[in-house]
Amino acid sequence: MFFFVFLEANSTVILFFFQFANIVFLGLFSFFLLTDLHPLGEKGAPSIVEIFTWIYTITSVIEEMRQVSNFLV
C-alpha cells in the first residue's frame, strides 16, 4: 500500500513506468510482427507473445475509452 501512495506522490516515477511499459510493448509487438505473424488457422494456437500483445492492446483501448468518458462527463 505504501508503495502505491509513494508512486502517486511522485508522478515522474509513474510516467517512467508507463514509458518503459510502452517500450517493452513496442519491442514485443515488433518481434511478433517480424517472426510470429501467420494467417488464422495456419499454425494452430496463438503464441504467448501474440496473446500478450492482444491483451495489452485491448486493455490500452479500454483505458483510453475510460479516460475519454471521464473527460466528457
MITIVO-674983 format. One record per residue (C-alpha): residue number from 1; residue in one letter; x, y, z. Coordinates in nm, 3 decimals. Example, Ala and Ser with C-alpha at 12.3 -4.5 7.8 and 13.67 -1.06 7.14 Angstrom:
BEGIN
{nr: 1 | rest: A | east: 1.230 | north: -0.450 | up: 0.780} $
{nr: 2 | rest: S | east: 1.367 | north: -0.106 | up: 0.714} $
% end
This chain:
BEGIN
{nr: 1 | rest: M | east: 0.000 | north: 0.000 | up: 0.000} $
{nr: 2 | rest: F | east: 0.279 | north: 0.241 | up: 0.090} $
{nr: 3 | rest: F | east: 0.441 | north: 0.180 | up: -0.248} $
{nr: 4 | rest: F | east: 0.128 | north: 0.298 | up: -0.433} $
{nr: 5 | rest: V | east: 0.099 | north: 0.608 | up: -0.215} $
{nr: 6 | rest: F | east: 0.464 | north: 0.682 | up: -0.285} $
{nr: 7 | rest: L | east: 0.409 | north: 0.640 | up: -0.660} $
{nr: 8 | rest: E | east: 0.103 | north: 0.863 | up: -0.650} $
{nr: 9 | rest: A | east: 0.306 | north: 1.140 | up: -0.490} $
{nr: 10 | rest: N | east: 0.586 | north: 1.115 | up: -0.749} $
{nr: 11 | rest: S | east: 0.428 | north: 1.142 | up: -1.090} $
{nr: 12 | rest: T | east: 0.764 | north: 1.134 | up: -1.270} $
{nr: 13 | rest: V | east: 0.813 | north: 0.778 | up: -1.144} $
{nr: 14 | rest: I | east: 0.472 | north: 0.677 | up: -1.278} $
{nr: 15 | rest: L | east: 0.546 | north: 0.837 | up: -1.615} $
{nr: 16 | rest: F | east: 0.875 | north: 0.648 | up: -1.630} $
{nr: 17 | rest: F | east: 0.697 | north: 0.316 | up: -1.565} $
{nr: 18 | rest: F | east: 0.438 | north: 0.391 | up: -1.834} $
{nr: 19 | rest: Q | east: 0.708 | north: 0.485 | up: -2.086} $
{nr: 20 | rest: F | east: 0.903 | north: 0.170 | up: -2.000} $
{nr: 21 | rest: A | east: 0.588 | north: -0.043 | up: -2.041} $
{nr: 22 | rest: N | east: 0.520 | north: 0.115 | up: -2.381} $
{nr: 23 | rest: I | east: 0.877 | north: 0.049 | up: -2.498} $
{nr: 24 | rest: V | east: 0.852 | north: -0.315 | up: -2.389} $
{nr: 25 | rest: F | east: 0.517 | north: -0.345 | up: -2.568} $
{nr: 26 | rest: L | east: 0.660 | north: -0.197 | up: -2.889} $
{nr: 27 | rest: G | east: 0.951 | north: -0.440 | up: -2.875} $
{nr: 28 | rest: L | east: 0.722 | north: -0.741 | up: -2.826} $
{nr: 29 | rest: F | east: 0.484 | north: -0.620 | up: -3.095} $
{nr: 30 | rest: S | east: 0.771 | north: -0.576 | up: -3.342} $
{nr: 31 | rest: F | east: 0.902 | north: -0.922 | up: -3.255} $
{nr: 32 | rest: F | east: 0.554 | north: -1.067 | up: -3.306} $
{nr: 33 | rest: L | east: 0.509 | north: -0.897 | up: -3.644} $
{nr: 34 | rest: L | east: 0.852 | north: -0.995 | up: -3.772} $
{nr: 35 | rest: T | east: 0.862 | north: -1.356 | up: -3.657} $
{nr: 36 | rest: D | east: 0.525 | north: -1.491 | up: -3.550} $
{nr: 37 | rest: L | east: 0.255 | north: -1.340 | up: -3.772} $
{nr: 38 | rest: H | east: 0.065 | north: -1.616 | up: -3.953} $
{nr: 39 | rest: P | east: -0.285 | north: -1.629 | up: -4.100} $
{nr: 40 | rest: L | east: -0.554 | north: -1.768 | up: -3.871} $
{nr: 41 | rest: G | east: -0.582 | north: -2.143 | up: -3.884} $
{nr: 42 | rest: E | east: -0.242 | north: -2.195 | up: -4.046} $
{nr: 43 | rest: K | east: -0.040 | north: -2.269 | up: -3.737} $
{nr: 44 | rest: G | east: -0.291 | north: -2.363 | up: -3.470} $
{nr: 45 | rest: A | east: -0.294 | north: -2.197 | up: -3.130} $
{nr: 46 | rest: P | east: -0.156 | north: -1.843 | up: -3.090} $
{nr: 47 | rest: S | east: 0.180 | north: -1.794 | up: -2.921} $
{nr: 48 | rest: I | east: 0.239 | north: -1.636 | up: -2.580} $
{nr: 49 | rest: V | east: 0.372 | north: -1.319 | up: -2.745} $
{nr: 50 | rest: E | east: 0.057 | north: -1.288 | up: -2.955} $
{nr: 51 | rest: I | east: -0.168 | north: -1.340 | up: -2.653} $
{nr: 52 | rest: F | east: 0.025 | north: -1.078 | up: -2.452} $
{nr: 53 | rest: T | east: 0.009 | north: -0.834 | up: -2.744} $
{nr: 54 | rest: W | east: -0.368 | north: -0.875 | up: -2.777} $
{nr: 55 | rest: I | east: -0.426 | north: -0.839 | up: -2.402} $
{nr: 56 | rest: Y | east: -0.209 | north: -0.527 | up: -2.379} $
{nr: 57 | rest: T | east: -0.375 | north: -0.369 | up: -2.683} $
{nr: 58 | rest: I | east: -0.729 | north: -0.439 | up: -2.563} $
{nr: 59 | rest: T | east: -0.662 | north: -0.310 | up: -2.211} $
{nr: 60 | rest: S | east: -0.499 | north: 0.004 | up: -2.354} $
{nr: 61 | rest: V | east: -0.805 | north: 0.072 | up: -2.570} $
{nr: 62 | rest: I | east: -1.039 | north: 0.018 | up: -2.274} $
{nr: 63 | rest: E | east: -0.830 | north: 0.256 | up: -2.063} $
{nr: 64 | rest: E | east: -0.838 | north: 0.523 | up: -2.334} $
{nr: 65 | rest: M | east: -1.216 | north: 0.487 | up: -2.365} $
{nr: 66 | rest: R | east: -1.250 | north: 0.523 | up: -1.987} $
{nr: 67 | rest: Q | east: -1.039 | north: 0.840 | up: -1.990} $
{nr: 68 | rest: V | east: -1.244 | north: 0.990 | up: -2.273} $
{nr: 69 | rest: S | east: -1.572 | north: 0.908 | up: -2.096} $
{nr: 70 | rest: N | east: -1.444 | north: 1.071 | up: -1.775} $
{nr: 71 | rest: F | east: -1.338 | north: 1.377 | up: -1.972} $
{nr: 72 | rest: L | east: -1.679 | north: 1.414 | up: -2.137} $
{nr: 73 | rest: V | east: -1.876 | north: 1.383 | up: -1.810} $
% end
